[in-house]
Amino acid sequence: MAVWSPDGSQIAIAMGEPGARTLWVVNADGSDLRQVADGDQPAWRP
């Protein structure tokens, strides 16, 4: 599952098997992939 940031500059991605996923954020151009959390539901909040 992938979710675009409200401003379109980044994408949040859930990777891995259900129940053992990690959340990652990457810039829209594919640069700067980084893990930000463990979990299954990427969502952007203000």
Buried (B, 14 or more C-beta within 10 A) or exposed (E): EEBEEEEEEBBBBBEEEEEEBBBBBBEEEEEEEEEEEEEEEBEEEE
